[in-house]
Amino acid sequence: MPSRLKRYHTFGHDHFITFSCYRRLPLLNNARARITFEDTLEKLRVRHGFYVFGHVLMPEHVHLLLSEPKENSLSTTLSVLKRQTSTALKGHRSQFWQIRYYDFNVLSQAKFTEKLRYIHRNPVERGLVENPQDWPWSSYRHWLTGEIGRVEIESHWTWSRRERSIPSQPSLSRT
């Protein structure tokens, strides 16, 4: 492990996050595991107060594009996400996730677009599907059509829906 790893949190940046299953085993290679992960992510999104701009669940790793949480630090939020999903999914295994995660601060619209495109193309690059819209475990279809999934994706579709209706719960503020 790098001993001088620097993380830049609490600056209001968006973050491209990657973390892997233990020993890169395909522990997310079934619907139950993926649904559990998405449901847990959505509960934490609401409870910790952050936006999810994009995500993809691959058989052995996860990519997320997130804002910083309002209620906790990003590292605490990711720790809770990994702990809760691990508890639900690890079964007889001693460990479900690798200990660390990769974090890249997204500082420009160009980098945001690059990372979101990378997330959505990952299943295609890996040969799991021919087109990004064919992979149901990502935010691509939301960005393409506004489709609502288990995880609320912050996008022009979401903003437009909020503007057209009276929200049933307070929305997150990016101030």
Accessible surface in RSA format (square Angstrom, percent):
REM  Atomic radii and reference values for relative SASA: ProtOr
REM  Chains: A
REM  Algorithm: Lee & Richards
REM  Probe-radius: 1.40
REM  Slices: 20
REM RES _ NUM      All-atoms   Total-Side   Main-Chain    Non-polar    All polar
REM                ABS   REL    ABS   REL    ABS   REL    ABS   REL    ABS   REL
RES MET A   1   160.79  83.3  90.01  59.6  70.78 168.5  91.54  77.8  69.25  91.8
RES PRO A   2    86.80  63.3  69.54  63.4  17.26  62.7  81.59  67.4   5.21  32.4
RES SER A   3   108.11  91.4  65.08  86.9  43.03  99.1  53.58 114.1  54.53  76.4
RES ARG A   4   212.51  89.2 191.37  97.6  21.15  50.3  85.16 116.4 127.35  77.2
RES LEU A   5    76.09  42.4  46.72  33.4  29.37  73.8  51.00  35.8  25.09  67.5
RES LYS A   6   150.09  73.2 129.93  79.7  20.16  48.0  75.09  67.6  75.00  79.9
RES ARG A   7    64.53  27.1  35.71  18.2  28.82  68.6  24.54  33.5  39.99  24.2
RES TYR A   8   115.78  54.1 114.92  65.4   0.86   2.2  83.71  62.9  32.07  39.5
RES HIS A   9    26.73  14.6  19.54  13.6   7.18  18.4  11.49  11.8  15.23  17.7
RES THR A  10   116.72  83.0  84.47  85.6  32.25  76.8  69.33  93.1  47.39  71.6
RES PHE A  11   128.69  64.4  98.38  60.9  30.31  78.9 106.02  64.3  22.67  64.9
RES GLY A  12    56.50  69.7   0.00   N/A  56.50  69.7  33.49  91.9  23.01  51.5
RES HIS A  13    50.14  27.4  46.46  32.3   3.68   9.4  31.82  32.8  18.32  21.3
RES ASP A  14    20.68  14.5  18.88  18.8   1.80   4.3   0.44   1.0  20.24  20.2
RES HIS A  15     0.00   0.0   0.00   0.0   0.00   0.0   0.00   0.0   0.00   0.0
RES PHE A  16     9.09   4.5   9.09   5.6   0.00   0.0   9.09   5.5   0.00   0.0
RES ILE A  17     0.00   0.0   0.00   0.0   0.00   0.0   0.00   0.0   0.00   0.0
RES THR A  18    23.83  16.9  22.45  22.8   1.38   3.3  21.02  28.2   2.81   4.2
RES PHE A  19     4.12   2.1   0.23   0.1   3.89  10.1   4.12   2.5   0.00   0.0
RES SER A  20    16.20  13.7  14.77  19.7   1.43   3.3   4.76  10.1  11.44  16.0
RES CYS A  21     0.00   0.0   0.00   0.0   0.00   0.0   0.00   0.0   0.00   0.0
RES TYR A  22    51.96  24.3  51.96  29.6   0.00   0.0  28.93  21.7  23.03  28.4
RES ARG A  23   173.34  72.8 146.46  74.7  26.88  64.0  51.57  70.5 121.77  73.8
RES ARG A  24   126.88  53.3 113.89  58.1  12.99  30.9  57.21  78.2  69.67  42.2
RES LEU A  25    77.73  43.3  77.30  55.3   0.42   1.1  77.73  54.6   0.00   0.0
RES PRO A  26    73.77  53.8  64.54  58.8   9.23  33.5  64.64  53.4   9.13  56.8
RES LEU A  27    19.56  10.9  11.33   8.1   8.23  20.7  15.03  10.6   4.54  12.2
RES LEU A  28     0.00   0.0   0.00   0.0   0.00   0.0   0.00   0.0   0.00   0.0
RES ASN A  29    88.94  61.3  68.14  65.8  20.81  50.1   7.36  17.7  81.58  78.9
RES ASN A  30    73.71  50.8  67.48  65.2   6.23  15.0  38.77  93.3  34.94  33.8
RES ALA A  31    53.01  48.7  45.96  70.9   7.05  16.0  46.58  65.6   6.43  17.0
RES ARG A  32   151.52  63.6 142.43  72.6   9.09  21.7  72.81  99.5  78.71  47.7
RES ALA A  33     2.24   2.1   2.24   3.5   0.00   0.0   2.24   3.2   0.00   0.0
RES ARG A  34    18.92   7.9  18.92   9.6   0.00   0.0   0.00   0.0  18.92  11.5
RES ILE A  35    55.34  31.5  55.34  41.2   0.00   0.0  55.34  39.8   0.00   0.0
RES THR A  36    28.54  20.3  24.51  24.8   4.03   9.6  14.28  19.2  14.27  21.6
RES PHE A  37     0.00   0.0   0.00   0.0   0.00   0.0   0.00   0.0   0.00   0.0
RES GLU A  38    10.40   6.0  10.40   7.9   0.00   0.0   0.47   0.9   9.93   8.1
RES ASP A  39    53.98  37.8  51.41  51.2   2.57   6.1  15.58  36.7  38.40  38.3
RES THR A  40    15.68  11.2  14.74  14.9   0.95   2.3   2.71   3.6  12.98  19.6
RES LEU A  41     0.98   0.5   0.98   0.7   0.00   0.0   0.98   0.7   0.00   0.0
RES GLU A  42    36.71  21.1  36.71  27.8   0.00   0.0  23.26  45.0  13.44  11.0
RES LYS A  43   135.24  66.0 128.37  78.8   6.87  16.4  81.26  73.1  53.98  57.5
RES LEU A  44     0.17   0.1   0.17   0.1   0.00   0.0   0.17   0.1   0.00   0.0
RES ARG A  45    12.97   5.4  12.97   6.6   0.00   0.0   1.14   1.6  11.82   7.2
RES VAL A  46    75.80  49.9  59.35  53.7  16.45  39.6  61.82  53.7  13.98  37.9
RES ARG A  47   127.13  53.4 109.12  55.6  18.01  42.9  71.23  97.4  55.90  33.9
RES HIS A  48     9.81   5.4   9.81   6.8   0.00   0.0   2.89   3.0   6.93   8.1
RES GLY A  49     4.42   5.5   0.00   N/A   4.42   5.5   3.44   9.4   0.98   2.2
RES PHE A  50     2.42   1.2   1.28   0.8   1.15   3.0   2.42   1.5   0.00   0.0
RES TYR A  51    13.17   6.1  12.83   7.3   0.34   0.9   7.33   5.5   5.84   7.2
RES VAL A  52     0.28   0.2   0.00   0.0   0.28   0.7   0.00   0.0   0.28   0.8
RES PHE A  53    11.61   5.8  11.61   7.2   0.00   0.0  11.61   7.0   0.00   0.0
RES GLY A  54     0.00   0.0   0.00   N/A   0.00   0.0   0.00   0.0   0.00   0.0
RES HIS A  55     7.60   4.2   7.60   5.3   0.00   0.0   7.60   7.8   0.00   0.0
RES VAL A  56     0.00   0.0   0.00   0.0   0.00   0.0   0.00   0.0   0.00   0.0
RES LEU A  57     0.00   0.0   0.00   0.0   0.00   0.0   0.00   0.0   0.00   0.0
RES MET A  58     0.00   0.0   0.00   0.0   0.00   0.0   0.00   0.0   0.00   0.0
RES PRO A  59    10.95   8.0  10.95  10.0   0.00   0.0  10.95   9.0   0.00   0.0
RES GLU A  60    13.15   7.5  13.15   9.9   0.00   0.0   6.95  13.5   6.19   5.1
RES HIS A  61    10.96   6.0  10.96   7.6   0.00   0.0   7.45   7.7   3.51   4.1
RES VAL A  62     0.00   0.0   0.00   0.0   0.00   0.0   0.00   0.0   0.00   0.0
RES HIS A  63     7.95   4.3   7.95   5.5   0.00   0.0   7.59   7.8   0.36   0.4
RES LEU A  64     0.01   0.0   0.01   0.0   0.00   0.0   0.01   0.0   0.00   0.0
RES LEU A  65     0.00   0.0   0.00   0.0   0.00   0.0   0.00   0.0   0.00   0.0
RES LEU A  66     1.10   0.6   1.10   0.8   0.00   0.0   1.10   0.8   0.00   0.0
RES SER A  67     6.68   5.6   6.63   8.9   0.05   0.1   4.94  10.5   1.74   2.4
RES GLU A  68    25.37  14.6  17.39  13.2   7.98  19.0  12.12  23.4  13.25  10.8
RES PRO A  69    15.46  11.3   0.89   0.8  14.57  53.0   0.89   0.7  14.57  90.6
RES LYS A  70   109.25  53.3  75.56  46.4  33.69  80.2  55.33  49.8  53.92  57.4
RES GLU A  71   118.37  68.0  92.84  70.2  25.53  60.8  22.27  43.1  96.11  78.5
RES ASN A  72    60.00  41.4  43.99  42.5  16.00  38.5  12.12  29.2  47.88  46.3
RES SER A  73    45.63  38.6  31.93  42.6  13.70  31.6  35.74  76.1   9.90  13.9
RES LEU A  74     2.38   1.3   0.49   0.4   1.89   4.7   0.49   0.3   1.89   5.1
RES SER A  75    48.20  40.7  44.63  59.6   3.57   8.2  24.00  51.1  24.20  33.9
RES THR A  76    59.98  42.7  55.61  56.4   4.37  10.4  33.87  45.5  26.11  39.5
RES THR A  77     1.86   1.3   1.86   1.9   0.00   0.0   1.86   2.5   0.00   0.0
RES LEU A  78     1.24   0.7   1.24   0.9   0.00   0.0   1.24   0.9   0.00   0.0
RES SER A  79    56.36  47.6  47.38  63.2   8.99  20.7  28.34  60.3  28.02  39.3
RES VAL A  80    17.36  11.4  17.36  15.7   0.00   0.0  17.36  15.1   0.00   0.0
RES LEU A  81     1.43   0.8   1.43   1.0   0.00   0.0   1.43   1.0   0.00   0.0
RES LYS A  82    19.99   9.8  19.46  11.9   0.52   1.2  18.64  16.8   1.35   1.4
RES ARG A  83   136.45  57.3 129.34  65.9   7.10  16.9  67.94  92.9  68.50  41.5
RES GLN A  84    68.51  38.3  61.02  44.6   7.50  17.9  27.26  58.0  41.26  31.3
RES THR A  85     0.00   0.0   0.00   0.0   0.00   0.0   0.00   0.0   0.00   0.0
RES SER A  86    18.16  15.3  18.16  24.2   0.00   0.0   8.56  18.2   9.60  13.4
RES THR A  87   104.96  74.7  83.70  84.9  21.26  50.7  67.46  90.6  37.50  56.7
RES ALA A  88    48.79  44.9  27.89  43.0  20.89  47.5  38.19  53.8  10.60  28.1
RES LEU A  89    12.28   6.8   2.03   1.5  10.24  25.8   2.75   1.9   9.53  25.6
RES LYS A  90    72.66  35.4  72.66  44.6   0.00   0.0  29.63  26.7  43.03  45.8
RES GLY A  91    63.94  78.9   0.00   N/A  63.94  78.9  42.16 115.7  21.78  48.8
RES HIS A  92   176.98  96.7 138.25  96.1  38.73  99.1 107.39 110.7  69.59  81.0
RES ARG A  93    83.14  34.9  74.35  37.9   8.79  20.9  23.62  32.3  59.52  36.1
RES SER A  94   102.95  87.0  70.22  93.7  32.73  75.4  56.02 119.3  46.93  65.8
RES GLN A  95    51.43  28.8  48.30  35.3   3.13   7.5  20.99  44.7  30.44  23.1
RES PHE A  96     2.64   1.3   1.95   1.2   0.69   1.8   1.95   1.2   0.69   2.0
RES TRP A  97    12.50   5.0   7.58   3.7   4.92  11.6   7.58   4.0   4.92   8.0
RES GLN A  98    61.57  34.4  61.00  44.6   0.57   1.4  14.44  30.7  47.13  35.7
RES ILE A  99   132.69  75.5 110.43  82.3  22.26  53.7 116.12  83.6  16.57  45.0
RES ARG A 100    83.20  34.9  76.52  39.0   6.68  15.9  36.38  49.7  46.82  28.4
RES TYR A 101    29.15  13.6  18.54  10.5  10.62  27.6  23.82  17.9   5.33   6.6
RES TYR A 102   113.75  53.1 106.85  60.8   6.90  18.0  89.01  66.9  24.74  30.5
RES ASP A 103    25.12  17.6   2.22   2.2  22.90  54.2   1.66   3.9  23.47  23.4
RES PHE A 104    59.04  29.5  56.51  35.0   2.53   6.6  59.04  35.8   0.00   0.0
RES ASN A 105    25.76  17.8  17.73  17.1   8.03  19.3  11.11  26.7  14.65  14.2
RES VAL A 106    10.26   6.7   2.17   2.0   8.09  19.5   2.17   1.9   8.09  21.9
RES LEU A 107   126.18  70.3  89.72  64.2  36.46  91.7  95.57  67.1  30.62  82.4
RES SER A 108    55.05  46.5  41.79  55.8  13.27  30.6  47.78 101.7   7.27  10.2
RES GLN A 109   132.51  74.1 120.74  88.2  11.76  28.0  65.72 139.9  66.79  50.7
RES ALA A 110    77.12  70.9  61.13  94.3  15.98  36.4  70.19  98.8   6.92  18.3
RES LYS A 111    75.41  36.8  75.21  46.1   0.20   0.5  44.17  39.8  31.23  33.3
RES PHE A 112    26.96  13.5  26.96  16.7   0.00   0.0  26.96  16.3   0.00   0.0
RES THR A 113    52.76  37.5  50.99  51.7   1.77   4.2  39.72  53.4  13.04  19.7
RES GLU A 114    78.68  45.2  71.32  54.0   7.36  17.5  37.82  73.2  40.86  33.4
RES LYS A 115    28.92  14.1  28.92  17.7   0.00   0.0   0.94   0.8  27.98  29.8
RES LEU A 116    18.64  10.4  18.64  13.3   0.00   0.0  18.64  13.1   0.00   0.0
RES ARG A 117   146.78  61.6 140.82  71.8   5.95  14.2  50.52  69.0  96.26  58.3
RES TYR A 118   109.09  50.9 102.41  58.3   6.67  17.4  75.80  57.0  33.29  41.0
RES ILE A 119     0.00   0.0   0.00   0.0   0.00   0.0   0.00   0.0   0.00   0.0
RES HIS A 120    10.92   6.0  10.26   7.1   0.66   1.7   2.80   2.9   8.12   9.4
RES ARG A 121    90.97  38.2  90.97  46.4   0.00   0.0  31.74  43.4  59.22  35.9
RES ASN A 122    11.73   8.1  11.07  10.7   0.66   1.6   0.60   1.4  11.13  10.8
RES PRO A 123     0.40   0.3   0.40   0.4   0.00   0.0   0.40   0.3   0.00   0.0
RES VAL A 124    26.43  17.4  17.07  15.5   9.36  22.5  17.07  14.8   9.36  25.4
RES GLU A 125   125.13  71.8  92.36  69.9  32.78  78.0  36.97  71.5  88.17  72.0
RES ARG A 126   106.89  44.9  79.12  40.3  27.77  66.1  42.26  57.8  64.62  39.2
RES GLY A 127    62.87  77.5   0.00   N/A  62.87  77.5  30.96  84.9  31.91  71.5
RES LEU A 128    68.20  38.0  40.42  28.9  27.78  69.8  43.37  30.5  24.83  66.8
RES VAL A 129    30.11  19.8  14.83  13.4  15.28  36.8  25.95  22.5   4.16  11.3
RES GLU A 130   151.61  87.0 131.80  99.7  19.80  47.1  49.51  95.8 102.10  83.4
RES ASN A 131    63.27  43.6  63.21  61.1   0.06   0.1   1.01   2.4  62.26  60.2
RES PRO A 132    14.66  10.7  14.23  13.0   0.43   1.6  14.23  11.7   0.43   2.7
RES GLN A 133    68.58  38.3  65.00  47.5   3.58   8.5  19.01  40.5  49.57  37.6
RES ASP A 134    73.06  51.2  52.04  51.8  21.02  49.7  20.78  48.9  52.28  52.1
RES TRP A 135    22.82   9.2  21.96  10.6   0.87   2.0  21.96  11.7   0.87   1.4
RES PRO A 136    67.23  49.0  50.15  45.7  17.08  62.1  50.43  41.6  16.80 104.4
RES TRP A 137    33.19  13.3  33.19  16.1   0.00   0.0  25.30  13.5   7.88  12.8
RES SER A 138    14.48  12.2   0.95   1.3  13.54  31.2   0.00   0.0  14.48  20.3
RES SER A 139     2.21   1.9   0.00   0.0   2.21   5.1   2.21   4.7   0.00   0.0
RES TYR A 140    50.27  23.5  50.27  28.6   0.00   0.0  22.66  17.0  27.60  34.0
RES ARG A 141    74.40  31.2  74.07  37.8   0.34   0.8  16.49  22.5  57.92  35.1
RES HIS A 142    12.45   6.8  10.01   7.0   2.44   6.2   7.67   7.9   4.77   5.6
RES TRP A 143    59.59  23.9  48.07  23.3  11.52  27.1  48.36  25.8  11.23  18.2
RES LEU A 144    92.11  51.3  70.35  50.3  21.76  54.7  75.17  52.8  16.94  45.6
RES THR A 145    80.06  56.9  58.14  58.9  21.93  52.3  57.83  77.7  22.23  33.6
RES GLY A 146     7.16   8.8   0.00   N/A   7.16   8.8   2.53   7.0   4.62  10.3
RES GLU A 147    84.75  48.7  72.20  54.6  12.55  29.9  35.25  68.2  49.50  40.4
RES ILE A 148   125.41  71.4  97.93  73.0  27.47  66.2  99.87  71.9  25.54  69.3
RES GLY A 149    49.07  60.5   0.00   N/A  49.07  60.5  32.86  90.2  16.20  36.3
RES ARG A 150   109.88  46.1  86.67  44.2  23.21  55.3  26.41  36.1  83.47  50.6
RES VAL A 151     5.46   3.6   0.25   0.2   5.21  12.6   0.25   0.2   5.21  14.1
RES GLU A 152    64.34  36.9  56.42  42.7   7.92  18.9  20.75  40.1  43.59  35.6
RES ILE A 153     6.04   3.4   4.18   3.1   1.86   4.5   4.18   3.0   1.86   5.1
RES GLU A 154    21.83  12.5  20.45  15.5   1.38   3.3   9.90  19.1  11.93   9.7
RES SER A 155     9.55   8.1   0.00   0.0   9.55  22.0   8.63  18.4   0.92   1.3
RES HIS A 156   107.56  58.8  96.19  66.9  11.37  29.1  82.82  85.4  24.74  28.8
RES TRP A 157    84.49  33.9  82.76  40.1   1.73   4.1  83.58  44.6   0.91   1.5
RES THR A 158     6.08   4.3   5.89   6.0   0.18   0.4   5.70   7.7   0.37   0.6
RES TRP A 159   145.09  58.2 145.09  70.2   0.00   0.0 123.88  66.1  21.20  34.4
RES SER A 160    36.15  30.5  35.32  47.1   0.83   1.9  17.93  38.2  18.22  25.5
RES ARG A 161    71.94  30.2  69.58  35.5   2.37   5.6  43.88  60.0  28.06  17.0
RES ARG A 162    52.03  21.8  42.92  21.9   9.11  21.7  27.93  38.2  24.10  14.6
RES GLU A 163   113.40  65.1  81.56  61.7  31.84  75.8  16.84  32.6  96.57  78.8
RES ARG A 164   173.64  72.9 135.29  69.0  38.36  91.3  74.77 102.2  98.88  59.9
RES SER A 165    68.15  57.6  54.31  72.5  13.85  31.9  47.54 101.2  20.61  28.9
RES ILE A 166   165.66  94.3 145.05 108.1  20.61  49.7 146.49 105.5  19.17  52.0
RES PRO A 167    72.17  52.6  49.56  45.2  22.62  82.2  56.73  46.8  15.45  96.0
RES SER A 168   120.83 102.1  74.29  99.1  46.54 107.2  55.83 118.9  65.00  91.1
RES GLN A 169    99.26  55.5  93.51  68.3   5.75  13.7  32.82  69.9  66.45  50.4
RES PRO A 170   129.09  94.1 102.16  93.1  26.93  97.9 112.53  92.9  16.55 102.9
RES SER A 171    58.33  49.3  29.75  39.7  28.58  65.8  12.56  26.8  45.77  64.1
RES LEU A 172    43.26  24.1  31.06  22.2  12.20  30.7  33.85  23.8   9.41  25.3
RES SER A 173    60.85  51.4  50.16  66.9  10.68  24.6  46.53  99.1  14.31  20.0
RES ARG A 174   123.29  51.8  89.72  45.7  33.57  79.9  47.38  64.7  75.91  46.0
RES THR A 175   151.39 107.7  97.82  99.2  53.57 127.7 108.43 145.6  42.96  64.9
END  Absolute sums over single chains surface
CHAIN  1 A     9778.8       7884.3       1894.4       5481.4       4297.4
END  Absolute sums over all chains
TOTAL          9778.8       7884.3       1894.4       5481.4       4297.4
